[in-house]
């Protein structure tokens, strides 16, 4: 089955976001033993915390993207209402 360019582009962007989250949490995981060697201890910075943070961020990314998309695609702000008015006057909407 062939994928459309839009589908491929969407998948690539999602994978990039997931990769960025993985890099961030990976750096936190690597920081835990280094801080322990230096004698710096944070009770909250555990591997369980990092794993939970990863899951939270992976779940949060699509939610933020959805909210942003809804905001950008609805004519609710003052500027957006002006654009909507122009589109209706021109018969484009």
N, C-alpha and C positions, 0 to 999 in steps of 0.2 A: 504494500500500500504506500503510495507516495504522499508526502507531506507538503502542504503549501508553504510558501515562503513565510507567511505570517505565523503559521504554527511553529516552524523551525525557529524563527526570530524570538517568539514568545518563550520557547523552551530554553534557548540559549541565555536569554535574560534571567530566567528563573534559576538556571544552573549557576549563573554568575553570582547571583545573590546568595544562594545556598553555599557556594564556594567561599564567599567572603565571610559568611557567618562561621563556617568551619575553620577558616584561618584564624579568626578572632578567638574562638573558643580553644583552638589548638595552642595558640600562644599563651592563653591563660593556663592551660594544662601544663605547658612546659615551664611556666613561671613558678608553679607550686614547689617543685623540688629545689629550684634555684633559691627561692626565698627561704626555704627550710635550711639550706646550707649556710646562708648568710645570717641565720638566727632570727629572721623576721617571720613572725607567725600571725596570720589572720585566721581567726576561728571560722569565719564564714567562707574562706577561700579553700574549698575542698573539691575533690573530683566530682562528687555528687552535685555540688553547686554549679560547677561548670557544665555538667551534663544537662542539668535542669535549665540553665541559661540557654544552652544550645536549642533545646526543644522549644522553649519560650520564643526565642528569636525566629526560629523556623516557622512557627505558627503565627507570629506577629507580622512577618513580612507580607504575606498575602492579604492580611486584614488591612494593613496600611495602604497597600496598593489598591485595594477595592475602594476604600474610603476616598483616596485621592482621585480615582477614576470617576466615582460618583460625583464628587465635588466639581471636577473639571467639565463634566458632560451635562451639567444641569445649569440652567439659566437662573441663578438665584442671586448672585452679586450684582452690584450697581452696573459695573462695566459689562457683565454678561447680559443684563437686561437691555442695555443699550444696543449691544450686538444683536440680540434677539429681535429687537424692534426694527433694526436696519434690515435684517434678513427677511422679516415679514413684509416690510414695505417694498422690497425688491422682488418679492414673490419666490424667494429661495427656500422658504420654509412654510 
